[in-house]
Amino acid sequence: MVRVYETRSKVVQDAYAAFGRGDVQGILDRLDDGIVWKAVYGAGPHVPTAGERRGKVQVGEFFKQVAQNVNFSRFEPKEFIASGDKVVALGHYTATTPIGKAFDSDFAMVFTLRNGRVTDFQEFTDSAAVNAAYAVGATV
């Protein structure tokens, strides 16, 4: 059973490595065609990366939004925990918005895998910090 968990963790770690290189296709290659991607930390339309996406096309659009709207100065997954069909990545990031408003948060990202592909993703982060950074009229 250890090998299965190592394989699932490696799929997720490889996706993070692709993200670090700016290789969106490398991320998409690790996703199931029916992927459900949830980044539900934003309460309103002012957080351009928030919401639920379905399918690789919409997830690809998510990463375009990230590239246009988030400047990471630090993005560090620190620990990977595998159990059953899930891999949880714990880490920290620091970023700024296009207007220079900074936000900083720990995160937990939960990946569900089947047949070596990610079928579901959900991010948990400091939604108050993210929302404040993108709030209408936010200033540095």
N, C-alpha and C positions, 0 to 999 in steps of 0.2 A: 504493500500500500504506500510505502514511503516514495517509491518511484513515481507513482501517479501524482502525488502532491508536489514533488519536485518538478514534474513536467508542467503542471498547471501554474506553479509559481514562475517557471521559466517563461511561459507564454506571456504572463503579465510583466515580468521584468524586461523581456524583449520589447514589449510595447512601450514601456517607459524609456528604454534606450532609444527607440525610434523617435519618440517625442523629443528627447534631448537633442537629437540630430536634426530636428525639424522635418522628419521623414513621415509625413501623414500617411502615405501609401503603406509604409511599413506597419503603421498602427492598424489601418483598415484591413490589411492582409491577415490580421490576427482575430478579426471579428467575424461572427456568423452573419450571413446575409440578413437575418431577421433581428439583428441587434436592437435592444431597447436601451437607450442611453439617457440617464437622468442626471441633470445638473440643476437641481431644484432649489438652489440657495438664494435665488432672487425672487422677491415678492412682486416685482413690477416689471414693466417693459423697459425700464432704464438700465437693466442688467442684460446686455446683449447676448451673453453666453448662457443665460439661465433657460431652463425648460427641458422638455422631454423630446428626444429625437428617436425616430424609428428607421432602421435600415442604414446601410453604409453611405448612401448619398447624403442623407441628413446629418450623419455623424461627420462626414467630410466637411459639410457646411459649418458645423460646430467648430471644427478646428480652424477654418478660415476666420470665423468670428473671434476665436481666441487670438490668432495671429494679429488681427486688426485692433483688438481692444484690450489686450493684456500684455504688459511688458514684464516678464518674470526676471527679477534679479537673483532669485533663488527658487529652485524647485527641487526638493530633495525627498524622494521616498526613502524611508529609513528602515522599515521592517515589513516583511511579507509573511502573512499568516495564512496557511492553507488548511481547509477542513471541508470534507465532502466535496461538493462541486464549486466551492467558493474559495477565492483568494482575496484577502483584505490587505491593502497597502496602507501603512501609516506613515505620515511624513509631515513636511512643513514647506510652505512657500511664502515668498515676499514678492509683491508685484506692484505696478503702478498702472493707472488707467491712462487713456490718451491725453487727459488734461493734467496728468501728473499727480493725481491723488493716490496715495499709497495705501495698500492693505497688506496684512500679515496674518497668517493663520496656520494652525495645524490642520491636517485633513485625515480622513479615513475614506478610502475609495474601495468599494465592494464590487468585485468581478464574479460573475457566475459563468462557468465554462461547461461546455458539452462538446464532445468529440474534438477536443483541442482548440476550440474557438470560443471567444467571449460572446455570450448570448445576452447578458444583462450587465449594466454598469450603473452604479449610483455613487455620487460624491456627497460626503458630509463635511462641512467646513463651517467657519464662522460667518454665518449668513448676515449677521449685523454688520460686520466689518466690510463685507463685499457690498451690501446694499448701501452703506454710508459712502463708500468710495465712488459708486456710480449714481448716487442720488442726483436728481435734477438740481442744478445750481450748485453742485459740490465744488468747492474750491480747495486749493492746496493749503 
